[in-house]
Amino acid sequence: MANKVIWYISKYASTPSNHIVNRQFNFSKNFVKKGCDVYLFSSYSCGHQTDLAGYDENRRYYYKELLGVHHILIKGPYVDLGMNVKRIISWIIFEWNLWLIVRKLKAPMPDTIIVSSLSILSVLNGFFFKRKFKSKFVFEVRDIWPQTLIDIGGFSKWNPVILILRSIEKFGYRNADVIVGTMPKLDSHIRNSINQTFEFKWIPTGVDLEQFEDIPLAESVACQIPTDKFLVGYTGAIGNVNCVDEIVDAANILKDNKKIHFLILGDGPLKKEMMQRALNLKNVTFIHKIDKKYVNSFLKKCSVLLHPVMSRSIYNYGISPNKWIDYMISGKPIIVSYDGYQSLINEANCGVFIPAQNPILLAAEIKKFSKYPQSALDEMGNAGQKFVKEVLNYSYLADKYLEVLS
């Protein structure tokens, strides 16, 4: 019996050639291990620096087999982060080149086509290929677009671009054979969008345990970390979505507590503003962004880890961010200030949720954690680590995904 052929289309998929590996490649790699023939289509313009060594160059794309995955890297204009007209144009160019490439690509016809947002425009090609090849069409939603632009980006729901993207989103929901979401309650949003039956499966963000190593921190980083404090850690972007201002305000409330010290690792558009806000706080240390491979070693030095999330209605459908995976695999307890639908952290019993954007409550929770015996902190941290290894590893999740594809 021939192997199941899967085409996985995701403009922003990253691979070992990017030195960053995300959900789409991890699933592709595990699908291959389970006997599938996988073609992963992504874009060279997605913002990652791709090492093209070993790729065969074609007029519109590069090709390379990576750990058994057939990777088609489609050419296009380089686009920086942020939502702008150039990004929308890059989406259109990606879809146009994808359509032209598939017409001439010498590849077996797909049994299943997975379209993973972003770009949401890939829904149109996914539907076209479904009809052309008589394949199953899976719409994988990792961000709810365009609602994310409205709730977080501040766009009007009547903006012409929003209206177009919303119509494409609904088209995808109506025509997909299966909708896969990283949000546990995405089905509620789908019901509010279309008036028909649909098949939905929640498959959260996973972890490739091979990617986590205990590589010692450089001395320039390690020397900034106190060794005699209860360390409250945060890693990630310092921007609007992750409310680092809430952490700084909590640190200000606890500034007279000599036991507690805050570590904020990362960069972002609001970093200078946050550093200025914490200028007179001796219990806060900002650390410059480090390579991903060192992050686990940093997290393990902390006593408790924070993730403050802004309060927005879009989170009513839930989230499963990479940050939680990183935190859980480090074996440390987690405090999440968040008003959305709760999952993973509470299921693993590895931390707590508290109301969002309330630094007084956050400071009180941190103070409470600082008084726990080390055995209690270890118990929570170990529970999260166990949950990740057993329930969120990509091999296990790939089995769940293939059940959906069957």
Order of alpha helices (4+ residues) and beta strands (2+ residues): beta-alpha-beta-beta-beta-beta-alpha-beta-alpha-beta-alpha-alpha-beta-alpha-beta-alpha-beta-alpha-beta-alpha-beta-alpha-beta-alpha-beta-alpha-beta-alpha-alpha-alpha
